[in-house]
C-alpha cells in the first residue's frame, strides 16, 4: 500500500532516518505487550511513525481509572468496558490506516508468549509486573529479539534496552523477583500520566533506532527519570552482563518453561486476583459457565468472557464481589486482593 504524500516528510528529513529508514519502518513488525499507559502510548507513536505491523497483546478492558493516562481510550470505551486491544486497534485505524494491527485480547504467558513473538523485529514493554517482564526477557533472549524495557510508578520512570548477545538482559540487572509487597505499584503509589507518556516516548525512540538499523545509537544505560523532582540518573550497564545469569548466561528460561511462573496474580492497580490457566489446559466452555452462574446478578456473556456479581457473598472487608471467566481460561475475582479467599470463591462458584 502506498502512503499519502507528505505523511512522513518531517521524519524522512531527519538525518538518522531518511527515506531508507522510513522504508525500513514500513517493513517492520513490533510486538507491544500490554496496552495500558505505556503500551497504548507506544502503540500510537509507533503507528504515527509508520511502523508497518503492530501486534498488540493485552488481557484487560478499559476502566474509568485508565483515562487519566492511557491515551488511546475515551469515556465510551470505559462505559462499555471495551477490551483495550480492540479500542486501541479501532483508534489506530483512524490515526494511520496504513498500519496493520494484530490485536489479541489474551494473557501473555508461558503458553502464548512465543506465538505472539513470532515474526516480530522488536518487542516493546507495556507491562505492569516484573514476573511477566522476566517472561518477556526469556522470549527475547531465546529468539535474539531486541527488547525495550520500560516501567513507571509514582512520579518516576525507568527504561533500558536488551540486545541479546550484546548487552545485559533484564535478569542481569534485576536477578530475581523481590518479595511480594516490596515494590510500589500504581495502586499503592499512584502514577503521574506525564511520566508514563515520557517513558513510552523513550521506549519508542529506542525501538525506532533499532528498526532503522542504527544500533550504535541505542542506549547502553539504565535510565531513571523523575520529572517531578527534576532528577535523572544514568547507570552504565555495559559491564553488567553476568556470565552466570540464569537467562542469557546459562540459557535457563525458567519463566518461559513455566517453572518460575505463578498462576495466581494480584492485579496491579485493581482490587482483583487473577488465576491463569495451566500450560496445556483446555479452554472453558462458556455456555456451561453461563449456566452455572445463571442465578447471580448482572450476568453478562460475550465472545470474550462470562461475568457476574456474586449474590449473597461479600469480600472480607464487606464489599461486593464479581467474577469473570474468560475464553482463554483466565478467571478474575474482583473485590478482593486476598488470593486464598479468591481461590475459595472460584472453587465454590466455578468448580475450577
N, C-alpha and C positions, 0 to 999 in steps of 0.2 A: 504494500500500500504506500503510495506517495503521500508526503505530508504537505500541509498548507504552506505556500511560500512565505518565508519570513518567520515562521514559528520559532525556530531555534537560532535566529540570526545573532542575537546578543551572546548566546553561548558559543556559537561557532567562531565568533570573533575573539574569544579567549584563547590566547596562545597555547596554553596547556591542553586544550581540547581540539579546536579547529574542526574542519569538515570531516577529517578522518576519524577523529574521536567521536563526533556525533554519529557517524555511521556505525562505530563500534557499540555505542549506547543503544542504537536502534536494534542491533542484532543480539543484545544482551538479555539474560534471564536472571532476575533477582528473586530470591526467596525471602519474604518478610514473615517472621514467626511472631505472632501476637499483633493484634490491631487495636491496641489501646492507645495511650498517649504517645508513646514513642513510635509504635508501628504505623498508626494512622497518619501521623505527620510524615514519616519516612516514605510511606507509600505515595502520598500526594507529591512530595518533592521529586521522587523518582519518576513518577508519571509526567510531571511537568518538564523534567529534564529530557524526556524522550526515550526512557528505557523501554525496550520492545515488549518484554513479557514480565509480568509480576505474578508470582504465586503468593497468595495470602492465606495464612492458616491461623484461625482463632476459634476458641471454644465458647465465647461469651456473647451476650446480647447487650444492646445499648441500654444504659440506665441513665437517669437524670444526673447522677453524680459525675458521669463521664463528660458532660457537656462543658464543664469548666476548662478542659484541657485537650479533649480529643477532637481534632479539627474537622474530621470528615463527617461528623454526625450532627443532627439537629433535633429539635423537640419532637418532631413526628416520629423519628427513629426511636426515641426514648419512650414515647407514648405506646408505640406498637411492640416494644421490646424486640426490635429487628436484630437478627444476628449481625455482629459487627462486620464480618466479611461481606455480607450481602449489601449492607449500607455503603461500605467502602467501595465495592465494585460499581454500584449504581452511581455514586458521586464521581468516581474517577472517570467513568464513561462520559460524563458531561465535561470533565476537565480536559481529557485527551482521548478522543475516540480511537486514536491510532494504537493505543497500548492494549495488548492482550492481557486480560485479567483472569487468572485461575483462582477462584475463591473457594475455600474449604472450611465449612463450619464443623470443626473437628478439634480433638485434643492432639497436640503434638507430643507424642510419647514414644516409648521404645518400639511399639508396633507400627507406628506410622511415619516415624522420622525419616528413614531412608527413602521411602516412597516420595515424600514431598520434596526432598533434596535432589531428586533425580533431575538432571539437566540444568541445574542452577549454576551460575558463574560466581555468584557471591551470595552470602546469607547475611541479612540484617536483623539484629536482635531487637524485638519489641516486647520482650517478655517481662514478667513481674516477679519471678522467683529464681533463685540460684540453682535449684535442682534441675529445672528444665534447661537452664543455660549450660550446665555441665553435659546434659544430653546433646544439646546443640553443638557443644565443643567436641564431643565424641564423633559426631557425624562429620563435622568439618575436618577434623584430623584424619579420620578414616578415608574420606573422599578427597583429601587435599583441596578443600574448598575454603577460600578466604571467608573469614567470619568477623563481622564488625560488631563488637560488643558495646552495649550502652545500657545505662541504668540511671534512674533519678528517683529521689525521695526527699521530702522536705524542700530545702532550697539548694540542694547540692546534686550535681550530676557527674557521671563518670563515663569515660569511653576509652577504648583501645581497639587495636586490630590484631587478629590472629592470622598470620600467614603460615600455614603448615610447612614444616621443614625449614622455615626461615626465622620465625620469631617464637617466643614462648607462647604456649597455649594458655587457656584460662586456668587450668589446674596447676600450671607452673606458678601463676600469680596468686591464686587462691586455692591452696592444696586440697582443702576438704570443706564439707558443709559445716557451718557453725551450729552450735546447739540451738534447738528451737527457741524462739522468742528473743534471741540476742540481736537480731537485725531489725532496724527500724523499717516499717512498711508505710505505704501511703495511708493506710487506715490509722496507724498509731501516730504518725508524724505529719500527715498531710503531704501535699505536694503543690509546688508553685507551677502553674501552667507554662510560664515562660521558660522554666528550667527544662521541662520535657521538650519544648519546641527547640531549645538551644541544643540539647543533646542529640535529638533526631537530626538536626541540621548538620552537626558534626559527623554523625554516622553516615549520612548520605554523601557528604563531601568525600569521605574516605572511600566509600563504595564507588563513586564516580572516578576517583583516581585509579582504582584497580581496573575498572571496566574500560577506561580509555588507554590502558597499557602503561601507566606511569607509576609503577610500584615503588620506584625510588623515592617518590614524594610521600608515600604512606607513612603515617606516624609510627614511630618506634618507642612510644611512651604510653604510660597510663595517665590520662589527663583527668584531673578532678577540678570542677569549676563550680563556684558558688556566687552567682551574680548578686545575691542579697548582701553578702559580706564583702563582695568585690575581691574574693580570694580565688586564685588559680594555682594549682600545683601540678608539676610535671615530674613523673617518676620514669627515669630512663629504664626501659625493660630489656635492652639489648643483651645484658649479661644475666638475665633472669631465667633463661631456658635451662630446665632441670633434666639431666640425662636419666634421672630416676623417677621422673614424672610418670605416674601410672598410665596416663593417656598418651602423650606424644613421645615419651621416652621408652616405656615398656610395652606400649601398644595394648594395654588392657582397657577395653571400652566398657567399663562397668555400668555406666548409665544406659548405654545403648543396648547391652545384652540383658538389662533388667535386673541385674544382681544388686544394684545400689539404689533402685528407684522405689520410693514409697507409693503405694496405691492410694493412700489417704492424704489429702491436701487441704489445709485450712486456707481458703482463697484470700489472696491479698486484696485489701480494701473492701471486703464483703463480710457480712456476718453469716458465713456459709462454709460447709465442708463438702469436698468433692471426693467421690470414690471412682477411681479409674478401673477399667476392665483389665483383667489379667491378659498377658500375651497369649493370643490364640483363642481367647474366649469368644463364643458365638454372640452376635448382637441380639438384643432383646426383641421379643415380639410385642410391638407397641399396642396391638389390639388386645392382647392378653393383659398387658399392664393397665390399659384403659379400663377394662372390665374390673380389674382388681381394685382400682382406685375410684370406681364409679360413685361411691357413697360420700365422697369428700367434696369440699366446696371449691368453686371456681375451677372445675376440671376443664382443661384445655388440651387439645391434641392437634398437632400439625405434622408435617413430614419430618420435623427435627426431634420432637420430644412430646412426652405426656407430662403435664404439670398439674398440681392441685395444691390447695391449702388443706392441711390435715385437720380433721374435726376431732374435738374432744381431747386434743393433745396440746400441751404447752411446753415451751422450752424451759430449761432450769431457771431462767430469770423471769419467767412468766409471760414471755412474748409468744406470738403465733409462729407456726412452723409451716413451711411449704416444701414440696418435694418435686423434683423433675427427674425423669428417666429419659435419657437421650438415645437416639437411634444408634449412636456409635458405642453404646454400652456404659457411658458415664452416668452416674447418679449424683445429684446435688441436693443436699438438705440445707435450706435457708432458714435462718432464725437462731442458729447456734454456731459457736466456734469450738465446741467440745466433740472431738472425734468419736469417743466411745458412746456418747449419747446419740450422736448422729447415726452411728453404726446400728444401734438398737432400733432406731426408727426405720432404717432400711430393712432390717431383718423382719420387723413387725409388719410393715405395710407392703413391701415389695417381695419379701421372701428370698432375698439375694444375699 
